[in-house]
Amino acid sequence: MSTLLKNTLVGLILTGFMAGCTQTSDIEVVALKSEKADLKGYKTYQIIDESGFVDNSELSDDLDIDKELQQLIYTELQKKGKTSVAKHPDFYLAYLAAADMNAIKAKVDKKGQTSIELAPAGAMLLTVIDANTMEVIYLATAEGDVKDLPMKQKKERLQYAISQMMKGL
């Protein structure tokens, strides 16, 4: 399962990035679910140990992204009536988040002049795998700008992204 998770995550991480502000218009979320799976029938889950933030030191010194992501995911799953178990879950959940603090983008001014500016970006991938068949039954990605904001707004942006990613779960 670890290889499946890593291959899926590497492919989707390359598509973009997500992270931290109360304004959420820059956060794009895409979610796909299996037509065959009745997601409401899945009640218990286990988070895959390898889940987490790729490099916690780059994004923020004052926010433990791993703990924050895990808590937000647990809370969102509880709202949906899902229960964490240590053995024999209905589904496995894996997530991975990363930030590229050195990302750049081209900006065109009013005169048509193009300049390059620093545009830190981040992404998160959430994968739900049926515990019996080991098939991916739900997949969601979020990407957006990494912003230098107060702690409260960083947490609000993370919560927004996770709640949007889990909307169809």
NUTOR-406578 format. One record per residue (C-alpha): residue in three letters; x negated, y negated, z negated; residue number from 0. Coordinates in nm, 2 decimals. Last residue first. Layout:
BEGIN
+------+--------+--------+--------+------+
: resn :      X :      Y :      Z : resi :
+------+--------+--------+--------+------+
:  ALA :      X :      Y :      Z :  NUM :
...
+------+--------+--------+--------+------+
//
This chain:
BEGIN
+------+--------+--------+--------+------+
: resn :      X :      Y :      Z : resi :
+------+--------+--------+--------+------+
:  LEU :   1.71 :  -1.17 :  -0.13 :  168 :
:  GLY :   1.83 :  -1.42 :   0.12 :  167 :
:  LYS :   1.75 :  -1.73 :  -0.08 :  166 :
:  MET :   1.42 :  -1.59 :  -0.20 :  165 :
:  MET :   1.20 :  -1.81 :   0.02 :  164 :
:  GLN :   1.41 :  -2.11 :  -0.06 :  163 :
:  SER :   1.38 :  -2.05 :  -0.43 :  162 :
:  ILE :   1.00 :  -2.00 :  -0.39 :  161 :
:  ALA :   0.95 :  -2.32 :  -0.19 :  160 :
:  TYR :   1.16 :  -2.53 :  -0.42 :  159 :
:  GLN :   0.99 :  -2.40 :  -0.73 :  158 :
:  LEU :   0.65 :  -2.47 :  -0.59 :  157 :
:  ARG :   0.76 :  -2.83 :  -0.50 :  156 :
:  GLU :   0.90 :  -2.88 :  -0.85 :  155 :
:  LYS :   0.58 :  -2.75 :  -1.01 :  154 :
:  LYS :   0.37 :  -3.00 :  -0.81 :  153 :
:  GLN :   0.62 :  -3.27 :  -0.90 :  152 :
:  LYS :   0.58 :  -3.21 :  -1.27 :  151 :
:  MET :   0.20 :  -3.19 :  -1.25 :  150 :
:  PRO :   0.17 :  -3.54 :  -1.10 :  149 :
:  LEU :   0.08 :  -3.55 :  -0.73 :  148 :
:  ASP :  -0.22 :  -3.50 :  -0.50 :  147 :
:  LYS :  -0.04 :  -3.33 :  -0.22 :  146 :
:  VAL :  -0.09 :  -3.00 :  -0.05 :  145 :
:  ASP :   0.12 :  -3.01 :   0.27 :  144 :
:  GLY :   0.35 :  -2.73 :   0.37 :  143 :
:  GLU :   0.40 :  -2.37 :   0.44 :  142 :
:  ALA :   0.65 :  -2.11 :   0.32 :  141 :
:  THR :   0.68 :  -1.75 :   0.44 :  140 :
:  ALA :   0.94 :  -1.48 :   0.37 :  139 :
:  LEU :   0.96 :  -1.11 :   0.44 :  138 :
:  TYR :   1.23 :  -0.87 :   0.34 :  137 :
:  ILE :   1.28 :  -0.49 :   0.40 :  136 :
:  VAL :   0.92 :  -0.39 :   0.46 :  135 :
:  GLU :   0.92 :  -0.01 :   0.47 :  134 :
:  MET :   0.76 :   0.20 :   0.20 :  133 :
:  THR :   1.06 :   0.45 :   0.24 :  132 :
:  ASN :   1.13 :   0.51 :  -0.13 :  131 :
:  ALA :   1.00 :   0.19 :  -0.29 :  130 :
:  ASP :   1.15 :  -0.04 :  -0.02 :  129 :
:  ILE :   0.89 :  -0.32 :   0.03 :  128 :
:  VAL :   0.96 :  -0.69 :  -0.03 :  127 :
:  THR :   0.69 :  -0.94 :   0.10 :  126 :
:  LEU :   0.64 :  -1.30 :   0.00 :  125 :
:  LEU :   0.39 :  -1.51 :   0.18 :  124 :
:  MET :   0.27 :  -1.85 :   0.06 :  123 :
:  ALA :   0.10 :  -2.13 :   0.25 :  122 :
:  GLY :  -0.11 :  -2.44 :   0.18 :  121 :
:  ALA :  -0.23 :  -2.76 :   0.35 :  120 :
:  PRO :  -0.48 :  -3.03 :   0.29 :  119 :
:  ALA :  -0.46 :  -3.30 :   0.56 :  118 :
:  LEU :  -0.79 :  -3.48 :   0.60 :  117 :
:  GLU :  -0.78 :  -3.73 :   0.89 :  116 :
:  ILE :  -0.88 :  -3.73 :   1.25 :  115 :
:  SER :  -0.81 :  -4.03 :   1.46 :  114 :
:  THR :  -0.63 :  -4.09 :   1.79 :  113 :
:  GLN :  -0.58 :  -4.44 :   1.93 :  112 :
:  GLY :  -0.24 :  -4.49 :   2.10 :  111 :
:  LYS :  -0.21 :  -4.85 :   1.99 :  110 :
:  LYS :   0.06 :  -4.76 :   1.73 :  109 :
:  ASP :  -0.17 :  -4.50 :   1.57 :  108 :
:  VAL :  -0.21 :  -4.13 :   1.67 :  107 :
:  LYS :  -0.31 :  -3.89 :   1.39 :  106 :
:  ALA :  -0.50 :  -3.57 :   1.45 :  105 :
:  LYS :  -0.50 :  -3.32 :   1.16 :  104 :
:  ILE :  -0.75 :  -3.18 :   0.92 :  103 :
:  ALA :  -0.76 :  -2.89 :   0.68 :  102 :
:  ASN :  -1.04 :  -2.91 :   0.41 :  101 :
:  MET :  -0.82 :  -2.82 :   0.11 :  100 :
:  ASP :  -0.70 :  -2.51 :   0.28 :   99 :
:  ALA :  -0.46 :  -2.35 :   0.02 :   98 :
:  ALA :  -0.36 :  -1.99 :  -0.03 :   97 :
:  ALA :  -0.06 :  -1.80 :  -0.17 :   96 :
:  LEU :   0.00 :  -1.43 :  -0.17 :   95 :
:  TYR :   0.31 :  -1.24 :  -0.28 :   94 :
:  ALA :   0.40 :  -0.87 :  -0.31 :   93 :
:  LEU :   0.72 :  -0.73 :  -0.43 :   92 :
:  TYR :   0.79 :  -0.36 :  -0.46 :   91 :
:  PHE :   1.14 :  -0.23 :  -0.44 :   90 :
:  ASP :   1.39 :   0.01 :  -0.62 :   89 :
:  PRO :   1.13 :   0.05 :  -0.90 :   88 :
:  HIS :   1.02 :   0.38 :  -1.04 :   87 :
:  LYS :   0.78 :   0.27 :  -1.31 :   86 :
:  ALA :   0.68 :  -0.05 :  -1.49 :   85 :
:  VAL :   1.02 :  -0.23 :  -1.44 :   84 :
:  SER :   1.12 :  -0.59 :  -1.36 :   83 :
:  THR :   1.49 :  -0.65 :  -1.34 :   82 :
:  LYS :   1.68 :  -0.81 :  -1.05 :   81 :
:  GLY :   2.01 :  -0.99 :  -1.13 :   80 :
:  LYS :   1.95 :  -1.27 :  -0.87 :   79 :
:  LYS :   1.88 :  -1.53 :  -1.14 :   78 :
:  GLN :   1.63 :  -1.28 :  -1.29 :   77 :
:  LEU :   1.45 :  -1.27 :  -0.95 :   76 :
:  GLU :   1.42 :  -1.65 :  -0.95 :   75 :
:  THR :   1.28 :  -1.65 :  -1.30 :   74 :
:  TYR :   1.03 :  -1.38 :  -1.22 :   73 :
:  ILE :   0.92 :  -1.56 :  -0.91 :   72 :
:  LEU :   0.88 :  -1.89 :  -1.09 :   71 :
:  GLN :   0.68 :  -1.72 :  -1.37 :   70 :
:  GLN :   0.45 :  -1.55 :  -1.12 :   69 :
:  LEU :   0.39 :  -1.86 :  -0.92 :   68 :
:  GLU :   0.31 :  -2.06 :  -1.23 :   67 :
:  LYS :   0.07 :  -1.80 :  -1.37 :   66 :
:  ASP :  -0.12 :  -1.77 :  -1.05 :   65 :
:  ILE :  -0.12 :  -2.15 :  -0.99 :   64 :
:  ASP :  -0.28 :  -2.23 :  -1.32 :   63 :
:  LEU :  -0.24 :  -2.60 :  -1.31 :   62 :
:  ASP :  -0.49 :  -2.87 :  -1.43 :   61 :
:  ASP :  -0.79 :  -2.79 :  -1.22 :   60 :
:  SER :  -0.59 :  -2.77 :  -0.90 :   59 :
:  LEU :  -0.60 :  -2.63 :  -0.55 :   58 :
:  GLU :  -0.96 :  -2.51 :  -0.51 :   57 :
:  SER :  -1.01 :  -2.32 :  -0.84 :   56 :
:  ASN :  -0.72 :  -2.08 :  -0.79 :   55 :
:  ASP :  -0.86 :  -1.92 :  -0.48 :   54 :
:  VAL :  -0.63 :  -1.66 :  -0.32 :   53 :
:  PHE :  -0.33 :  -1.72 :  -0.54 :   52 :
:  GLY :  -0.15 :  -1.40 :  -0.65 :   51 :
:  SER :  -0.05 :  -1.05 :  -0.57 :   50 :
:  GLU :  -0.30 :  -0.77 :  -0.60 :   49 :
:  ASP :  -0.11 :  -0.61 :  -0.88 :   48 :
:  ILE :   0.21 :  -0.54 :  -0.68 :   47 :
:  ILE :   0.51 :  -0.68 :  -0.85 :   46 :
:  GLN :   0.76 :  -0.41 :  -0.96 :   45 :
:  TYR :   1.13 :  -0.43 :  -0.89 :   44 :
:  THR :   1.47 :  -0.31 :  -1.01 :   43 :
:  LYS :   1.82 :  -0.39 :  -0.88 :   42 :
:  TYR :   1.81 :  -0.32 :  -0.50 :   41 :
:  GLY :   2.17 :  -0.27 :  -0.39 :   40 :
:  LYS :   2.22 :  -0.64 :  -0.31 :   39 :
:  LEU :   1.94 :  -0.60 :  -0.05 :   38 :
:  ASP :   2.15 :  -0.37 :   0.16 :   37 :
:  ALA :   1.88 :  -0.27 :   0.40 :   36 :
:  LYS :   1.94 :  -0.18 :   0.77 :   35 :
:  GLU :   1.94 :  -0.53 :   0.90 :   34 :
:  SER :   1.60 :  -0.58 :   0.75 :   33 :
:  LYS :   1.54 :  -0.93 :   0.63 :   32 :
:  LEU :   1.35 :  -1.23 :   0.77 :   31 :
:  ALA :   1.27 :  -1.56 :   0.59 :   30 :
:  VAL :   1.11 :  -1.88 :   0.73 :   29 :
:  VAL :   1.04 :  -2.17 :   0.50 :   28 :
:  GLU :   0.89 :  -2.51 :   0.61 :   27 :
:  ILE :   0.78 :  -2.75 :   0.34 :   26 :
:  ASP :   0.72 :  -3.10 :   0.48 :   25 :
:  SER :   1.07 :  -3.23 :   0.38 :   24 :
:  THR :   1.00 :  -3.13 :   0.01 :   23 :
:  GLN :   0.98 :  -3.46 :  -0.17 :   22 :
:  THR :   0.93 :  -3.37 :  -0.53 :   21 :
:  CYS :   0.57 :  -3.30 :  -0.47 :   20 :
:  GLY :   0.24 :  -2.91 :  -0.44 :   19 :
:  ALA :   0.17 :  -2.61 :  -0.21 :   18 :
:  MET :   0.19 :  -2.45 :   0.14 :   17 :
:  PHE :  -0.02 :  -2.32 :   0.44 :   16 :
:  GLY :  -0.01 :  -2.21 :   0.81 :   15 :
:  THR :   0.00 :  -1.93 :   1.06 :   14 :
:  LEU :  -0.33 :  -1.77 :   0.95 :   13 :
:  ILE :  -0.17 :  -1.67 :   0.62 :   12 :
:  LEU :   0.07 :  -1.46 :   0.81 :   11 :
:  GLY :  -0.18 :  -1.22 :   0.96 :   10 :
:  VAL :  -0.40 :  -1.20 :   0.65 :    9 :
:  LEU :  -0.09 :  -1.13 :   0.44 :    8 :
:  THR :   0.04 :  -0.84 :   0.65 :    7 :
:  ASN :  -0.30 :  -0.68 :   0.67 :    6 :
:  LYS :  -0.36 :  -0.72 :   0.29 :    5 :
:  LEU :  -0.02 :  -0.58 :   0.20 :    4 :
:  LEU :  -0.05 :  -0.28 :   0.42 :    3 :
:  THR :  -0.40 :  -0.21 :   0.30 :    2 :
:  SER :  -0.29 :  -0.23 :  -0.07 :    1 :
:  MET :   0.00 :   0.00 :   0.00 :    0 :
+------+--------+--------+--------+------+
//
